[in-house]
Amino acid sequence: MTTFKEIRGTTVESVSSDPTNPEVGQIWYNNTIGVLKGYQLVASSWASGGNMATARRAMGSAGTQTAGLAFGGGPPIVATTEEYDGSAWGPGGNLTTGRWQLAGAGTQTAALAFGGDPGPGPTNVTEEYDGSTWSPGGNLGTARRYLAGAGIQTAGLAFGGYTTVNSNATEEYDGTSWTAGGNLGTARRGLSGDGTQTSGLAFGGYTTTEIVNTEEYDGASWTSGGALNTARMNLAGAGTQTAGLAFGGETNGGNPSAATEAYNGTSWTIDTSMSTARRFLGGTGTQPAGLAFGGLTTTQVASTEEFTGTALGTKKITTS
């Protein structure tokens, strides 16, 4: 015989505080604040963070959502560095060579800046950051701008970009000098990337038009990965080769995009869009905790957005 419990379910427990280790699907009533809650999958979202002090585009990026780093950018071309603590940006040490269209890698206290354009053309200059000061590193073998970067300060990866033509060159940094790695399958500029020196990811960019191409690096060579859903250039990225995040950029010859996509090592899935469509933006962090900042809408912006990926969490349940 079917019981009342099987038909109507169990009662909702009334508690004075949320449980510390709830089970998936558990529901409770918090009588201290008068709210019905449940533990379930919470959808991904972008939320506003603190504004940068200097609005800019085409800057270098490094770090995490709670310890981010932005450096260079323009126009006008700047050497300014800013550090993010999860809520606000503060000043850091200036680059020795001010430039834009550069790439970055590493952390807030051990970052790498390389390539870019100090005016009037591409540079091979590399600088290392210790959390307060930039100092010279080994020069890239190929001077270029609009390139992408990944890895850490002592094991960096530079790929793609623009010299006087689109580049497919890859270089690996060991903390002192750059050496040639395997070439990208598709030469391009305005691409983005993430991951490590031995497990890198390159996606998007421009050949003669915006592209969807994704490539995966194993420390020696690049192979094709799953295509982006939205072809775009001058986008940003975060995460790893098997848990990547692509956001922003431009489509159709200059239209800013708010599109966000998540990569699982095989394919890209459309995710929640940013609040502000922008191109030439900075980006860093991980797939579940990404950071987007600066860029160009119709003007340069200083706004920051923080991404929270889909995850199990406590959520308020409405009854009407």
C-alpha positions in Angstrom: 0.0 0.0 0.0 1.3 3.5 -0.9 2.0 5.5 2.2 1.3 9.2 2.8 5.1 9.8 3.0 5.5 8.3 -0.5 2.7 10.4 -1.9 3.4 13.8 -0.2 7.1 13.4 0.7 8.8 14.1 4.0 8.3 17.3 6.1 10.6 20.3 5.6 12.8 20.8 8.6 12.8 24.1 10.3 16.3 25.2 11.4 17.9 28.3 12.9 20.8 28.2 10.5 21.7 26.6 7.1 23.1 23.0 7.4 26.9 22.8 6.9 26.8 19.7 4.7 23.5 19.5 2.9 22.6 16.7 0.5 21.6 17.4 -3.1 17.9 18.0 -3.3 17.6 18.8 0.5 15.1 21.5 1.4 14.9 23.4 4.7 13.3 26.4 6.3 15.7 28.9 7.9 13.5 30.3 10.7 16.0 32.9 11.7 15.6 34.8 8.5 12.3 33.3 7.4 13.5 31.9 4.1 12.9 28.5 2.4 16.1 27.1 0.9 17.4 24.2 -1.1 20.7 22.6 -2.1 20.8 22.3 -5.9 22.7 23.2 -9.1 23.0 26.9 -9.3 23.2 28.4 -12.8 26.3 30.2 -14.0 26.3 34.0 -13.9 28.3 37.2 -14.5 28.3 39.8 -11.7 29.8 43.3 -11.5 33.2 43.8 -9.9 35.2 46.9 -9.0 36.1 49.3 -11.9 39.7 49.6 -13.0 41.3 53.0 -12.3 42.3 53.3 -16.0 39.9 52.5 -18.8 41.9 50.7 -21.6 41.9 47.9 -24.1 44.4 45.3 -25.5 46.2 44.9 -22.2 48.0 41.9 -20.7 46.4 39.7 -18.1 47.4 37.2 -15.4 46.3 35.7 -12.1 43.0 34.6 -10.7 39.5 36.1 -10.0 40.6 37.1 -6.5 44.2 38.0 -7.3 44.1 39.4 -10.9 46.6 41.5 -12.8 46.2 43.9 -15.7 49.2 45.6 -17.4 49.8 47.9 -20.3 47.1 48.7 -22.9 45.9 51.8 -24.6 45.4 54.0 -26.5 47.1 56.1 -25.4 49.7 53.4 -24.7 50.3 53.0 -21.0 52.7 51.2 -18.7 50.2 51.1 -15.9 49.7 47.9 -13.8 46.7 47.3 -11.6 46.1 44.4 -9.1 42.6 43.0 -8.3 41.8 41.5 -4.8 38.3 40.1 -5.6 36.5 43.4 -5.1 38.7 46.4 -6.0 41.7 47.3 -8.2 44.8 48.9 -6.7 48.0 50.2 -8.3 51.0 48.0 -9.0 54.4 48.7 -10.4 54.6 50.1 -13.9 56.0 48.1 -16.9 59.4 49.2 -18.0 58.2 49.3 -21.6 54.6 50.7 -22.0 52.7 48.9 -24.7 49.4 47.4 -25.9 48.4 44.3 -27.8 50.6 42.2 -25.6 50.1 38.9 -23.8 50.6 37.7 -20.3 50.9 34.6 -18.1 51.4 33.6 -14.5 50.1 35.0 -11.2 49.7 38.3 -9.5 53.0 37.9 -7.7 54.9 36.0 -10.5 53.7 37.3 -13.9 55.1 37.4 -17.4 54.5 40.1 -20.0 55.6 39.6 -23.6 55.3 41.0 -27.1 52.9 43.8 -28.0 53.3 47.2 -29.6 55.0 50.1 -27.8 54.6 52.1 -31.1 55.1 52.1 -34.0 55.4 48.3 -34.4 55.7 44.9 -32.7 58.3 44.2 -30.0 59.9 41.1 -28.6 60.4 42.5 -25.1 59.6 40.3 -22.1 59.2 41.4 -18.5 58.8 39.5 -15.2 56.7 40.8 -12.3 57.4 39.9 -8.6 54.3 41.5 -7.1 55.7 45.0 -7.0 58.3 45.5 -9.7 58.8 44.6 -13.4 62.3 43.5 -14.5 63.7 42.5 -17.9 63.4 38.9 -19.1 64.6 37.1 -22.2 63.4 38.5 -25.5 61.0 36.6 -27.7 62.6 35.1 -30.8 59.8 36.7 -32.9 58.6 40.3 -32.2 54.8 40.3 -32.5 51.6 41.9 -31.3 48.0 40.5 -31.0 49.5 37.3 -29.7 48.2 34.9 -26.9 49.9 33.5 -23.8 49.5 30.7 -21.2 51.4 29.1 -18.5 53.5 30.5 -15.6 56.5 32.8 -15.2 59.0 30.0 -15.3 57.1 27.9 -17.9 55.4 30.3 -20.3 53.8 29.8 -23.7 53.5 32.4 -26.5 51.7 31.7 -29.7 50.2 33.3 -32.8 50.0 37.0 -33.3 51.0 39.5 -36.0 54.4 40.6 -37.3 53.7 42.1 -40.8 51.6 39.0 -41.4 49.7 36.6 -39.2 52.0 34.3 -37.3 51.8 30.6 -36.4 54.9 30.7 -34.2 55.0 29.1 -30.8 57.7 29.8 -28.2 58.3 28.3 -24.7 59.8 30.3 -21.8 61.9 28.6 -19.1 62.2 31.6 -16.8 65.3 32.9 -18.6 64.9 32.5 -22.4 62.5 31.6 -25.1 62.9 28.6 -27.5 60.8 27.6 -30.5 57.9 25.1 -30.0 55.6 23.5 -32.5 53.8 25.8 -34.9 50.1 26.4 -34.7 48.1 24.7 -37.5 46.4 28.0 -38.3 48.4 31.3 -38.4 46.2 34.0 -36.8 46.1 37.1 -34.7 43.7 38.4 -32.1 43.3 34.9 -30.6 43.1 33.9 -27.0 44.5 31.0 -24.9 44.8 29.3 -21.6 46.3 26.3 -19.9 50.0 25.5 -19.3 53.2 25.1 -21.4 52.6 21.4 -21.8 48.8 21.5 -22.0 47.8 24.7 -23.8 44.7 25.8 -25.6 44.4 28.4 -28.5 41.0 29.5 -29.7 39.4 32.1 -32.0 41.3 34.8 -33.8 41.5 36.3 -37.3 43.0 35.0 -40.5 41.1 36.8 -43.3 38.0 36.7 -41.2 37.0 35.8 -37.6 37.4 32.1 -37.0 36.1 29.3 -34.7 39.3 27.2 -34.7 40.6 25.6 -31.5 43.9 23.9 -31.1 45.4 21.9 -28.2 49.2 21.9 -27.3 50.9 18.9 -25.7 54.3 20.6 -25.2 55.6 19.8 -28.7 52.8 20.1 -31.2 49.3 21.5 -31.8 46.3 19.4 -32.8 42.7 20.4 -33.7 40.1 20.7 -30.9 36.4 21.4 -30.9 35.2 24.6 -32.7 33.8 27.6 -30.9 30.1 28.2 -31.5 30.7 31.9 -32.2 33.6 32.9 -34.6 35.4 35.9 -33.1 38.7 37.7 -32.6 40.1 39.9 -29.8 38.4 37.8 -27.2 39.6 36.7 -23.7 40.1 33.4 -22.0 40.6 31.6 -18.7 41.0 28.1 -17.3 42.8 25.0 -18.6 42.9 22.8 -21.7 40.1 20.6 -20.4 38.1 23.3 -18.6 38.5 26.4 -20.6 36.4 29.6 -20.8 36.1 32.0 -23.8 34.3 35.3 -23.5 33.8 38.6 -25.3 35.6 39.6 -28.5 34.3 40.8 -31.8 32.3 39.4 -34.7 31.5 40.4 -38.2 34.3 43.0 -38.5 34.0 44.9 -35.3 30.7 44.1 -33.4 31.5 43.7 -29.7 30.3 40.3 -28.3 29.1 39.3 -24.8 29.2 35.6 -25.7 30.6 33.1 -23.2 31.5 29.5 -24.0 32.9 26.7 -21.8 35.3 24.0 -23.0 35.4 20.4 -21.6 38.5 19.2 -23.6 36.4 18.1 -26.5 33.7 20.7 -27.3 32.5 24.2 -26.5 29.1 24.8 -24.9 27.3 28.2 -24.9 27.1 29.6 -21.4 25.7 32.8 -19.8 26.6 36.0 -21.6 28.5 38.9 -20.0 26.5 42.0 -19.1 28.6 44.2 -21.3 29.6 43.2 -24.8 33.2 44.2 -25.4 36.3 43.4 -27.5 40.0 43.8 -26.8 39.2 42.9 -23.1 41.4 41.4 -20.5 40.6 38.0 -18.9 42.0 35.5 -16.4 41.0 33.0 -13.8 39.4 29.5 -14.1 36.3 28.1 -15.7 34.3 28.2 -12.5 35.8 31.6 -11.5 36.7 33.8 -14.4 37.5 37.5 -14.5 36.8 40.0 -17.4 38.0 43.6 -17.4 38.5 46.7 -19.6 38.0 46.5 -23.3 36.2 48.5 -26.0 32.4 48.9 -26.5 32.0 52.1 -28.5 34.5 53.6 -26.0 37.1 52.2 -23.8 35.7 50.9 -20.5 37.0 50.3 -17.0 34.3 47.9 -15.9 35.0 44.4 -14.4 32.8 41.3 -14.4 33.2 38.1 -12.3 32.1 34.7 -13.7 30.7 32.0 -11.4 30.2 28.7 -13.2 27.4 26.2 -12.7 27.9 24.5 -9.4 26.1 22.9 -6.4 25.0 25.5 -4.0 22.3 26.8 -1.6 19.5 28.7 -3.3 16.5 30.6 -2.0 13.2 28.9 -3.0 10.3 31.1 -3.8 6.7 29.9 -3.1 4.9 32.2 -5.5 
